[in-house]
Amino acid sequence: AYAAQTVGLDADEAIGRCAFCGDSPNDEPMFAWLEETSVGVANLSRFLPLVEHHPAYLTGAPGGGGFAQLVDRLVQLRGA
């Protein structure tokens, strides 16, 4: 609903066009939904045994540093 309301993408269109970054087990539904473009920051690694659906990628840095790594990578890919 959020993607549809804010950028005009339905749930199917959002897959492959959107990414999600999370840091805790409560983010598991988003890791499952955006299974190919989900990112966990490094501090999520201690919770991985508790969740069934893991993010596709895990950053090397925790918290905001991990999010910054994701943004840097997205900027690099956009420029490629």
Steps between C-alpha positions, in 0.01 A plus 500: 500500500781744586677457166173540314406815688841670490653402166220330311641144509281204584645215706610300195664801335691582818677165489820551304470879511522553875744400771454463874756543775438359846677420824282269707278190494184710466621589149465139386174556306677759284802271452257235378304733271802672343709185514741599222549864600488487879797616704581445865750713685777306675343502846220282360747210476450408867126455434527290182446170688164639617354576157402278210532763226842663486587812304667449163796711611664583831713814538838497668416782738223519762223758534532826313841400365344198332223713356765741366674203333173411329446857380859521370447178304169621355667824388780298337251279317298799383813653350599177322 
